[in-house]
Amino acid sequence: MALCWYLLSFLFHSLYAHNDFFTSIGQMTDLLYTEKDLVTSLKEYIRQEENRLEKVKEWAGKLDSLTITATQDPEGYLGHPVNAFKLMKRLNSEWADLESLVLKDTANGFISNLTLQRQFFPTDEDQTGAAKALLRLQDTYQLSAYTISNGDLPGVVHKSQMTVADCFELGKIAYTEADYYHTELWMAQALTQLDEGDESTIDKVTVMDYLSYAIYQQGELERALELTKRMLKLDPNHQRANGNLKYFEFQLEKQRKKVLDKRDAQRKRSKDPLPERKKYEMLCRGEGIKLTPRRQSRLFCRYFDNNRNPRLLLAPVKKEDEWDRPRIVRYHDIISDSEIMTVKELAKPRLRRATISNPTTGVLETAPYRISKSAWLSGYEHSTIEKINQRIEDITGLEMDTAEELQVANYGVGGQYEPHFDFGRKDEPDAFKELGTGNRIATWLFYMSDVSAGGATVFTDVGAAVWPKKGTAVFWYNLFASGEGDYSTRHAACPVLVGNKWVSNKWIHERGQEFRRPCDISENE
């Protein structure tokens, strides 16, 4: 037994420390094995004290079957955002509840082992981040709370349904953010499931307490009053409900006396989106794409050898026009499965929360609009990376010596990168000063996984959407030949609805391209 605990402890301590688990599905897979090992030790404890710990045994049985299924296809399982959220919730909250059940008896070391491993568990930030990701997916893809709770998402393999407690937790997180729009949606879903007979330790009065306040905060006094009266039928002595009843009635009487206009029946979200945000979300859903049939007819597929490049002469690449202005091209079968596996294996131990450059200070910092983890790989450290860099140079004709290292990114629960430019604008003259290689002239982006739903790359200014396809790469110029920035390349990575998105990109810089892509005197050519 002691050897078992020793090996388990060694396993955890051999893992590198993770932060922000929710920002990378790839790293979250470790948590499934962590949870599976904990279930194994828990079952051993149950065998010794089965009669006294019947509740604990039921818990272990439930999680045992779940983890067996999950670890057969960890990335596919965590590709479902509800599964990812519930993993965060279990490890951050529910295992602590379990500890309280068995705290009085630590004879065989289960509690001490669980306490030891908790330092590797997700944090409150991870659980909140996973919850916010679900709310973001709900908004972007216009999903109802019922659809998400029931697990009816497109492309789902490992369907997972949400309990009353899960819905209540989402509503509470929205409530703490003063997001009363989502508070109402998820408290209403929790109440619906309770009304339909779902069993839960959370009672209807508690749910209605949050729900009535969220409705009141959105200005719907009559609905808030109606719900408060329903609460008092269940609990006539509820102190806050009795106070709210008088207050709501008083406020409604004031409205009638002043003959106030009724609010618009269609409630807005707690934060009114900007026009670009609306375009971004529409493109993510496959709506609002602006490619007319006439422009579509000018896009072609071809075999490409880049002016008889020796490395491409006998094996030209498959090139497809994705968009005309800005010109975006896709190369098919451009990176093999074995190369993808190597890149992912090299990147996984180094994945860290992706950062952005603060336009004012230039300091790298995390941002809520970029949810992913990234790592940087150099050509000198592995022959596969060197080959990939050479391939990009052969196809684009651009110098790679001044390009940035290959950046590998894995997106987390609802992972996204909201609209941005890859190049430095005129008001950011020092954007890449420390590199000494000029501005980012072009972007090369590999798709290293298929995505079941969501995850498109969209160009908000021109209404373009490019969907992930494993083994392909897309390429575009960020700068005109004059060196001026092409503002039509403003783009975003849509939230991953279902699946696991892996990409890698190469940012190519100006220096070294003087004879490969000569300057043009026209500003926008």
Secondary structure, DSSP 8 states (H G I E B T S, - for coil): -HHHHHHHHHHHHHS---S-GGG-HHHHHHHHHHHHHHHHHHHHHHHHSTTTTHHHHHHHHHHHHHHHHHHHSHHHHHTSHHHHHHHHHIIIIIHHHHHHHHTT--TTSHHHHHHHHGGGS--HHHHHHHHHHHHHHHHHTT--HHHHHHT--TT-SS-----HHHHHHHHHHHHHTT-HHHHHHHHHHHHHHHHTT---SS-HHHHHHHHHHHHHHTT-HHHHHHHHHHHHHH-TT-HHHHHHHHHHHHHHHHHHHHT-----SS---SS---HHHHHHHHHHTT------HHHHTT--EEEE-TTT-TTTSSS-EEEEEEETTTTEEEEES-S-HHHHHHHHHHHGGG-EE--EE-TTT--EE--TTB-EEEEEE-GGG-HHHHHHHHHHHHHH---STTS--EEEEEE-TT--EEEE-SS--TT-TTTTTTTTS-SEEEEEEEE-S--SEE--EEETTTTEEE---TT-EEEEESB-TTS-B-GGG-EEE--EEES--EEEEEEEESTT-TTTS---SSTT-
